Amino acid sequence: WYSLYWIIPGTPPTFLQITGTVDGDIPDGSPYDLNNELIVNASVRGFDAVRDVTPIYATVWWQAGDVVYMVSSLNLTGDDTLSLANSLVALVPPGPPDGGDLPAIGESPAVSPALEVPETVFAGEEISVGVAGITTATLTADDGIFVDVASATYPKIGAYAVAWRSPSSTEDRWVSFYLIDPGSGEWLTTAATLVLGSAAQGPVATLECPGSTLAGELRYVTVSGSGTIVVSASDGSWPNQPPNTLFDPQADGGRSLNGALSNDRAATLLWRAPSNSSASNVRFSVTGPDGTVLAECAAEVGALVVTPASQPNLPPQSTQPQSVPHSNGETAGSSDGPGGNAPRESNVAPPVSTVKPTTRTVAQVAPRPSPTTSPSPIPPTSTPAPPTVPVATLRPGIQANDGTGGANPALLPTPTAGPTSTLAAPPPTATATMAAATGADGLVAMVIGPEGGELLNPSGAMLTIPAGALDEPATVRIKPVRDSRLPVDIAIDLVPGTGFDFSVATLGGDSVAKLRSDATLRLMLAPGQWQEGIELYRIENGRLNHVDGAVLNQDGISVELDHFSRFVAGIPTADEVADRNAMAWLVLGGGALLTLGVALWIIRRLARSRASIRWTRRSRSPLGSRS
C-alpha cells in the first residue's frame, strides 16, 4: 500500500490524500454518515467508481485489478476530486530483465515515455489522453484539439492526462499522437486511435417544435441527437444570425440548416414564421446525410393580422358670418335663405368626396437590443396636425414568443406622426450591437449594456437581462460544464448536459457581483431530458444548493436572480440526507476539522486492511503540477 498526503495552509486550509491498497476494499456506507449506503455513481478512467461528497470531504474510490485507489480532498479549488482522479496515470515500473538484478537502493528504475489512448472514439467525442514517463514534452495530434489549449499541439505537458476532442468526420480515419522532446525534436513515443465517422455511427435526432405561432413571429426550435444532420422547414426561414450561425456557419436565411451534434447534445435554433395572409401548417424535419428522415414535427401559423386604421377626428370647421342682403340685392347677408337675393346655386355646399379608409398592417417585429425611443415632440405649427395613431411595439429587452414559457411582452403605444409632421431623429443607442462570440469549449459571450439584452448558448442555456439592471456595458458569458466536473450528491440525480457557468463582468474584467434588478436565467430541457420534479441547483464550494423560486415548464426551468455562478438541473431522490447537525467535531492540531464519522471510518479501515494512514502537516505544498 501507499499513502500520499498534502496540506496547504490557508483560510481555510486545503487537504488532499491519495492512497493505493492491494486487496483493499471500498466502504459500504459513507464515512460521514454510515446510514447512507454507497453505490457506483461515477467512473474513473473506465473503471466503476464510488463518489462520496460531504461538507467535510469529497472522496472517490475505484478498483483497478487487485488495487483499490482513493482520492480524498477538502477545500480543493480549480478542480474537483473526480476530475483529479481521472487525471491520474498508473505508472508500472518495468521489472528487471531475465536474470538481471533489481535496481540498487536509492536508484530509480527507468520508466519509458508512454501515451495512453483508446482504440476507437466517435467523431466529435471528448476523451482523455494519458502521458507517462516524462518530465516535460510536447504532445501533438494529426487532427482534433486539446481542450485546455484549443490546439492540436499541447506544449510543456507533464506526466498527466489531458482532454482531447476528436475531429468531426463522416468517414472513419486514423489520428496519430506524438510525444516529442522539446529540446532535440526527437519522437519519444507515438500512439494512434481510430475515429469512427458520423456516417458509420448513423445520426440520431429528436425535434421539438413551437406548436402554434403567428405570422412573422420568431420562435425557437430545439433539435437533439448526434451526427451530421439537416434541419428543414417547409415554409418560413432560419435567420442568418446566432444561434443559427453557431450550428451552421454557412446559414443563408433559407429554409434549411446543415450542422453536426455530438454526444447527444441539443441545439436551439431560431425560426421566423412566414407572413402569409391565410393560416398554414409548417412541417419541420431532421434528415441524415443520405436523406433519411430522423424526426418530424409541425407548427400551426396564424394568418397575418390586418386592421383598418381608425378615422381621425378632425377639428370642427369654422364658418365666417355672411352679410345680410340689402333691398337692392347687391350684398349677401347672414342668411342666404328665403328673402335673400343671392343665387340659389351659390348657396350649395361644395360636394363631399368619399374617402376610403386606409389600412395599416400590424405584425410582431424582431426584437432590438436597444430600448424603443419615443420621437421628440412635434413642434407647433399654425395648421393643426392630424392626431397620432398608436402602433404596437415591443417592450425593451424582451423577445416576443421566445419559447421561454413566459407571457408575451406588453405592447406599448408609440406616437407616430401624421403625413405632414416631421419627427426629430432619435438619440443614438448607448451600446453598439455586437454578435455573440463563441469559443471552442462552448463558451458564448456578448456585451450587453444598460438597455438590457439576451444571450443564448445553443447548448441549452439563456440569460435575459432587463433594462436598467446594468449601470454600464458588461460582458455576459455562458459556458457549458462537463458532467464529470459537477459534484455528486446521493440525494440528487443530476440531469446530464444541464451544467452551465453564468458570469457578468465589466469591460475592464471586474466581476459584477449583483445586478440592480433580477435577470431571468433559463436552462432548456430537451424532450429526452424532461422529467416531472426537476429543480434548479446552484453549485458553490463543491456543493449543490437548491434554488428557490424556479419554475419548470415544458421547455425548461427558469428563475429570476440578481447574481450568478454555476447552475445545473436535478431531481431530488427519495433518500434525503440525514440531519448532520448532531455530529461531534474533532479538531486536529493541523487545523483540519473531521467529524466523528470520519474518525470511525479511519478506525474501520485500519481494522479491515493492512494499510495504515498517517496524517502529517507540511509547510509547503508539493502540488506544483497536475501529477
N, C-alpha and C positions, 0 to 999 in steps of 0.2 A: 504494500500500500504506500501511498504518498499523500502528503497534505501540504498545500501552499496557502499562505495567509498573508494578506496585506491590510494595512490600516493607513489611511490618510488623515492626519489631524485636521480639524477644522470645526466649523459650527454649521451643521452637525458634522461629525467625523464620517468618513466613508470606509466601509469594510467589504472585503472580498475574500472568499475562500474557494479553492479548487481542490478536490480530492479524487483519488482513484483507488479502488479497493478490489483486489482479486477475491472472487467468490463472495462479494459483498451483496447487500440486499437493499431494496427500496422500501421505505416505511409504508405501512398500510394506512396510517392516518396522519393528518397534518401535525407536525410537532408543535405548532402554535395552538391547535385545538384538536385533540385526539378524537373528538366526536365527528370530525369531518373526514370522511374516507377519501383517500387519494386515488385517482383514476388516471388512465392515459389520456392526456389532453393536449399534447404538443409533440413535436418531432425535432430531433437534433441529428443533422447530417444523415437522415434517412432512418434513424432508429426511433422507436416509440419512446416517448419521454413523459415524465410526470412533472408538472409545474405547480408550485405552491406559492402564491403571492399573499403576503400578510402585511400588516402595518409595521412589523419589525424586521422582516426579511423577505427576499424573493429568491426561491431556490428551484433548481431544475435537476432532476435525477434521470439518468438513462443508462442502459446496459449495452455494451458492445463486447460480444464474446462472453468471457467469464469475468469481465471487469465492470464494476458499477462506478460511474462517474457522477460527481456532484459539483455544481457551481452555485454558490450562495452569495448574496450581496445585500448591502443596506446603504441607502442614500447614494446609489450609483447614478451618475449624471452622464449625459451624452450618449448613452446606450442602455439597453435593458439586459437582464440576466440571460434570457433566451437567445437574444442576438449574439451575446458574448459566447455562449455555449456553442452556437453554430459556427462561430469564427475560429474555434479551437481545432487544431490539426493534430491527430495522434501520430507521434513520432516513434517509430520502432527501430531502435539501434540495430544495425546488422550484426549477426553473430560472427564469431571467429571462423576463418577458413578451416576446412577439414584438416585436422592435425595441428592447427595453429594454437596460439595462446591468447587468452583474454587480455585486454589492454591492462597495462600496469596501473596501480593505484595512482590517481591524480591525472591520468592520461584520458582524455575524452575520445571515444571512438568516433571515427569519421562518419558523417551522415551525408549521403549523396543528395544533390538537388533533385527535387521531385515536384511534379504537378499532378493534381488530383481533379479530374473532370468526369462527368457522367458519360456513358457510352452514347446516349441519344438524348436530344432535347427537342422540344417543339419550337417552331418559328415564333419569335416574339416572346419566348419564355425567359424568365429570370432565374439563374442558377448561381451556386457558389463554386468558385474555382479555388482550390486549396494549393498553397505553396509551402514547401518544406525544404530543409537542408541548406538554407542560405541565410546570410545576414542582411544583405540588400541586393536587389537586382532590378531589372526592367522586364515587365511582363507585357507581351504584345499578343494580339489575336488577328487572324486574317480578316475578320469581319465582326460585326456586333460592337457593343460598347461596354466598358466597365462603368457601372452606375456611379461610383464615387467620383470619377474624374470625367465622365461623359465623353470618353475617348476610347479608341481601340488599343491605346498604349497606356500602361499603368507604370509610371516611373517610381523608383525608390520603394519598391514593395519589399516587405519583410516576410517572415515565416508565419503567415496567417491566410485566412480565406477572404476573398473579395467577391462582390456580386457582379455578374456579367449577364447582359441581356442579348440573346441571340438575334440575328437579323431576321427581318420579315422576308419570307421567300415562299413561292408557290411550289417549288421543286425541292427535292432532297439535295443536301450539299454538305460537304465536309468543311469544318472550320478547325484550323490548327492553332495551337498556342505555343509560344516560345518564351523561355526564361533565359535572359541574356545578361552576361556580365557587363555592367555599365562601364567598366574600365577598358577591357580588351575588346568588347563586342562579341565575344565568343558565346556560342549557344551552350547553355548549361544543360538543358533538357527540353524536350518537346512533348506535346500530347495533342490529341485530336478528339473531336466529338462530331457525331452526325446530327445535323439539323434537319428535322422532318418538316418538309414544306407543307403549307396550308392545304395544298391540293391532296396530299396524302392523308392529312388529318380529316379532311372533309369539314367544311364550315357548318356551324350550327348557329341558329339565331332565334330570338323571340322578339316580338314587336308590340309596342303599346301605343295606341292611337289616342287622339284627344277626345273622341266621342262625337260631340257636336260643337259647331262654331258658327260664326257669322262671316259673311263675305268680306275679304280683305284683311281679316284678323291674322295675327301672328300666334302660332301655337307650338307647343313642344311635342316632339315625337321621340320616344325612347326605344333604342334597339340594344339588345344584349346578346352575347354569344362569343364566338371565336372564329377566326379565319377571315379570308378576304371576301367581302360581300358588296352588293349594290343595293342601296335603298332608293325606292322609286315611289312616285305619287302619280296617279292618273290625271291630276289637274293641280293647279296652284304652282308654287315654286319654292325652291330651297335658296334663300338669300345668300349672296356671296359675302358672308360675314361670320365671325365666331358665333356659336361654336361649330358651325358647319365647316369652316375652313380649317379647323383643328382636326376634324375627321377626314376631310377631303381637301387638301391644299389646292386642288385644281377646280374647286367648286365655281361654276359659272352662272349661278342663278337659275338653272334649268329645273327639270323635273326629276333628276336623279343625282345621287352622290355615291362615289366609289371610295371605300376605305377598308380598314382591317381592324379587327378586335382580337385581343389576346387574353388568355387566362379568364375567359368567361366574364369579361368586363362589360360595362354598359356605356353607351354614348347617347347623350341627349342632344337632339337636333332641332333646328328652328325651321318651321314651315309656314308659309303665307298662304292662306286660303284664297281661292280665285274670286274675282269680283264679277260674279255673274248676276244677271237680272232675275234669274229664277233659281229656286233651290236645287241642289245637286248632291250626289253621293260620290265621295272621293275614295278610291281604293289605294291603300298603301301595300307595298310588298318588299320583301328582302329576298334576293336571289344570290346564288353562288356564282363562281366564275363560269360554270358551264350552263348557266341559265336556270338551274333547278330552283324552284320556289321553296324557300325555307320557312317563311312566315308571311301572314297576310292579316290585315285589319281594315276597317273602314271608318269614315267620319262623315257626318251629315253637315252640309254647308248651307246656311240660310241665304235667302236672296238679298241682294244689295238694297239697302233702305233708301228710298227717295221720298222726301217730304216737301210739299209746297211751302215756299216762303210766305209768311204772313204779310197781308197788305198793310203798308204803313198808314198810320192815322195822320193825314195831312192837316195842318192848321187851317181854321176856317178862313174863307175868302172874305176880305173887307170890301164893302160896296160904298162907293162915293155917292153922296146925295146929288140928285139932278134938280135943275131949276124948274120952277112951275111955269108953264107956258103963258104968255100974255095973250090978250084977246086977239092980237093980230097974228098969233101962231108963229112968231119968229123964234121964240126961245122955248126949249124943253124945260119942264119943271120936275118937282119931286114925285109927281105922279104922271106916268105916261099912259094911264088908263083912260077911261071914258072922260071926255071933256078936254083932253089934251089934243093938240094939233099935230103931234109927231106921227109920222107914217107908221102903220102897223108893222111893216116889215123891219123897221128899225128897233122895235121892242122885242123881237125874237132873240132869245139867248143863243149864243154860239153852240153848235152841235157838240155833244159829248161822245168821244170815241171810246169804244170798249177796249180795256187794257187786259190782255191775257196774263194771269198770274205767273210770275216767274217761279222756277223750281231750283232747289238747292240740294245737292247730294251730300248727305251727312254720313260718313263712314268712320270706322276706327282708324286712327293714324298710328304709324310706327312710333314707339317711344323715343324721346330725345334725352340725351344725358344732361341737358341743362334745363332749368325751370322755364315754364312758359312766362313770357314777359308781356304784360299788358301794354298796348300802344299808348303813347303820350296823348294827353287831352287834345281835342280838335280846337284849333284857335277859332275864336268867334268871328263870324262874318256877318255882313248885312243881310245875307239871304239865309234863312234857316235851313240847315242840312236835314236830310231825311233821317229818321230815327235809326238806331243801330239794331242789328239782328243778332241774337245770341248764336254762337257756333260752338259745337261740342269740342272740347279739348281735354287732354289727359292731365291728371294731377301730376306735378313734377315728381320724378324719381320712382314712379311706379309703372310697371309694364302691364299692359292690358292683357287679360286672359293668358297669363304666362304659365298656366299649369301648376301653380303652387297651391291650389286649393282655396285661396282666399277669394274675397268678393271682388267684383270688377271695380276699378277705381271710379271715384265720383267724377261726374262731368261738371266742369266749371264753365260758366258763361264768360266768353272773352269778347269785349266790344269789337265790332267790325264796322268800319266806316262805310258810309254810303258812296255812291259812284262819284260824287263831286268833292268828296273830302280828301284831304291829304294827311297822311299819318307820319309822325316823326319816326325815324329809324330807331329800333330797339337798341339798348346798350349792348356791348359785346359780352359774350359768355365769359364767366370768371375763369373756368378751367377748360383748356383745349381738349377736344375729344380725342382719345387715344384708344387704339385697339388693344385687346388683352395680349400680353406677351406670354409665351409658353416656354417651358424647359423640358429637357429630356426625361426628367423624373416625374413628369405630370404636373409640375407647378404651373399655375396660371396667375398672372399678376396684372394689375391695371391701376392707373392713377385716377382717383375719384376725388372730387372737390366738395366744397360746402353745399353745392346744389344737389348732391346725392347721386346715386347711380347703383348699378347692379353688376356683379361679377359672377360668371358661371364657369365652373370647372366641368368639362364634359365627362369626367369620370363619375360624376354624380353628386355634386355639392354646389350650393349657390348662396350668395350673401347679398342682401338688398339693404343699402344704407340710405335712409331718408334724408331729405334736405334739412340742413341745419345741424346734423349730427357731427359734422367735422368743422373745425374752425379754419382749416387751411387744406390745400390739396395733400393727399396722403396716398401711399402705395398699399393697395389691398392685395393680399396673397391667399390663395387656396392651394394646398398641396396634399395629394393622397398619401396615406401612410400604409405601408405594407402590413398585412395581418400579423406577420411574425414579430413586428415591433410593438404590438399592442399588448397591454397587460392582460393577464387571465385571472378571472375571479370565479371560483367554483359555484357561486350563486348567480352568475350571469352568463348566458350564451350570447356571444357577440355575433352580429350579422356580418359575414365576410364581405370585404370590399367597401365598408362604410366608414373607415377611419380617415379623417382629414385634419390637417393643421390649418387654422384660420389665423391670420395676423393682419394688423393695421399699423403702419409706421409712417412717420413724416418723411418728406423727401430727403431730409438730412440723415435718415436712418434711425431716429429715435422712436421707440415703440409708443404707440398711442394706448395708454393704459385703459382709458374709458371714453366712450362716446358721450356726447351731450344728450342724445336720445337713443332709444333702442333700435337696433337693426334686426332684420329677420334672417336668421340662419336656417338653412334647409339642407337636409340630406335626402336625396332622391332614392327611391327603392324600386328596383326592377320587379316584374311580376314574380320571378323566382326567389326574390329576397323578402317579399312582403309576408308578414305574419301578424296575427292578432296579438296585441300586448307588447309590441315593440316600444321601447323607451329610449331616451337620449341620455348619454353619459359624457361627462367632461373628464378628461384624463389629467390628473395633477399629481406630481410626485409618485408616478407609477401606480396610482390607484384610480379605480373607476368610481366617479361621484355622480349620483343621479341628478339630472337637471329637471327642476320643477317647471311646470307650465308648458311643456312640449305638447304639440298637437299632432296626432297621427291621422292621416287620411290615405286615400287610395294611391296617391302619387309619392308619398314620402312622409317624413316627420320634420316639423319646423318648430322654432321657438324664437322669441324676441329677447335679445340680450344687448348689453352695452359694453361687454368685454369678451375677449376670445382667447382660445388656446387650442387644444386637441380634443376632438369630439368623435364619438362612434355610437352607432345604434346597437342595442342589445335587448335580450329578453330575459327578465328575471326567472330563475328556475324555482322549482318548488322548495328546494332546500335553502333555507335562509341562514345567513351567517349567525352563529350563536353569539350571545352577548359576552363581550370580552372585557367589559369594564371591571369585572371582579378579579382579573388576573393580577397576580402579585408581580412587582417589578424587582428585578435583581440588578443592582448597579455594580458593574465591573470596574476594576481600577483603571482600565484603559478608556473609560468614558462611554463604552457601549452599553446599551440597555437591552436586556433579554428578558423574556417572560419566563414564568415558571414552566410553561410548556416546553420551551427550548431547553431548559435545564434537564427536564425529564427526558427529552429527546437525546441529549448528549449521553445521559446515563444508559438509555436504552440501546444506543448504537454501540457503546463500549461493551455492553453485555452480549450483543448479538454478533460481533465481528472481532477480528484480531486487530482492527485499526484503533489507534488512539489519536485524539485531537488535542493539540497543544495550542492555546491561544497566546499569541505574543503581540507586543506592540513595537512598531518600528518608527523611527523618527522621520524617515523619508519613504516615499512610495517608490517601489521599483517598477511601477507600471509606466515605463517610458514609451512603450509601443503597444500595439494590439497583439502581443504574443501571449 
